[in-house]
């Protein structure tokens, strides 16, 4: 899963990204790695994997991971190449979802590129740049399909019609995400890889005072209103606080969060929200050699899940021996769960569930 962090300059985007990368560096199970200067990979927090690791004491524990891309501050005119806009827009294109960091605090010592704090204006600036970049892509598609449609290609003519409807919508300054159409037309639009079609999470970046009472913060409420209107998620964060949390050892981190009355860090909430947004779940494999979490799309069947481990597992799939994590914990061991008939033998049509612990049987 690759998430692109976007926002105007000086909204706390880099502070949040640095907190994320530090959190990755402190992860005991998965060493932080830098792919590029602006890319960080961090472990997905999963208490189920922690339990399995404590139980099996394996040689290796491997969590699922998330890749965060810090996309340098977009500015007005990015869609026309301003501020290295073309490069940044191409970076967004390569992500699965967007985390839009919105400044929700006043600080005279941190200059706002637009001169004042205004979440609605800031969101609109980013949206417009993404929409304008999309309009160019959509126009190219219309031109290509219209040409083919004039030769009698009915499929191309319909495609031109669909994208013309979308173009009219974008011209109103509205994102492709909010465009309503039939399932087949939506699938057609999805092939265009549009920026404003990508799922989005708004990270409302507050100062400590605002974060402690974010529900009553006027700036946060503005962002929450935008998110509600387009069916997106909003997560309150304090990037400065996240940077402090990221420096702590796991035990210290828990105490720090408890003192603040926060059940989990903003990074953990962000990852969980991203999984939900993209329809992702995790299944687990466990043993003395390795305990590991694997990320799959909700609705994935057992053979395809097996293929995440190795293509041979999918090709030679026989069955999956499955027990739910909760059943395993309740009974204390795999043998005890088997005695109660809780370890199931599932075939090719079995749809994987979040928290399934699986042993795949295969033959090639």
C-alpha positions, 0 to 999 in steps of 0.5 A: 500500500502506497500513500501519498502525503500532499498539502500546501507548503508549511502545513506540517506535512514534512513534520508528519512525514518525519514522524512517520519515518522515525516511527519506522526506524524505531519499529523492532519488527521491521527495520525502516528503509528509505527507498528515495529521499522522500519515501519511507516504509513503516510496519503496520501495527497489529496486536494479533501478530504481536501475540503470535510472535510472543506465542511461537517465539519465531526466528523472524516476525514480519509485519505488513508494511505501508509506504508513505511518499512525501510529495513536496508542497503543491502550489497554485499552478502545479498542474501547469508545471509551477513549483516542479508541479509536473514531477509532484503530480506524477508522484501522486499518480503512482500512489493508491490513496492520498493523505491530504494534510490541512493546516488547522492552527495559527502560528505567527512563527510559521508563515502560511504560503497564502498568508492566513489559516483557512482550511477550506481555501487550502483544500480547494487549492489542492483540489483544483490543481488535481482537477485541472491535471485530470481535465487535460487527461480526460480531454485527451481521452475524449479526443481519441475516442471521438475520432474512433467513434466517428468511424462507427465504433460504438464502444468508442463513441460511448466512451467519449460520451462518458468522459465528456460527462465527467469533463463537464463535472470537472469543469464545475471544480468538482473531483472525479471522486464525487462523480456519480455514474453506473458501475460499468461507466465507473470502471471505464473512468477508473482506467484513466488513472485520474488524480482526483479519483483517488481515495482521500483521507484528510489529516487535520493538523492541529497544535497541541491545544487544538488537538486536545479539544479538536471536536470544538475546534472551528478549523477541524470542523471545516475539514470534517465538513468537507470530508463528510460531503464527499464521503471521505475520512478525516483524522485529527493529528498533531504533527509536532506531537507525533514527532515526539511520540516517534522518538519514544521506545514502545513502553514509553510511547504507551505511557505517553499516550495514556497520559494524554488520554489517547488510545493510539498514535495518529500514525496508527489511526492513519494506517487503520483508516487507510486499510478501511479506505482501500478495502484491505484486510490482513491474514496471518501465517505462524510457526517457529520459523516466521510469523507474518502478516499479509495484506490482501483486498477484502473479498480475496479467495483462498488460492489468490491469498496463497499466491501472495506468499508464492505463485506455486501456492496458488498454482498447486492449491489444495486447501487452506487450514484456517482458524480465526485469531479470536478462536486461537486465543480463546483456546490457547493453542492450535491443538486445543482449537482443533479438538473443538473443531475450530480449525477448518479445512477450506477450499478454492471458494473460501473468501478470506476474513480479516485475522484468519490464521492460515496454513496452505496445503499445495502440490506442484 
